[in-house]
């Protein structure tokens, strides 16, 4: 590996996007679980 190689780190926007997508996925999973419980109770 050469010292002139660029750092293997994604740009700021990409990291923000990944963080947002991860949160969105968690929210979706939570919503699905709650929906399943509501449907199961009825």
Long-range contacts (C-beta under 8 A, 24 or more apart in sequence): none
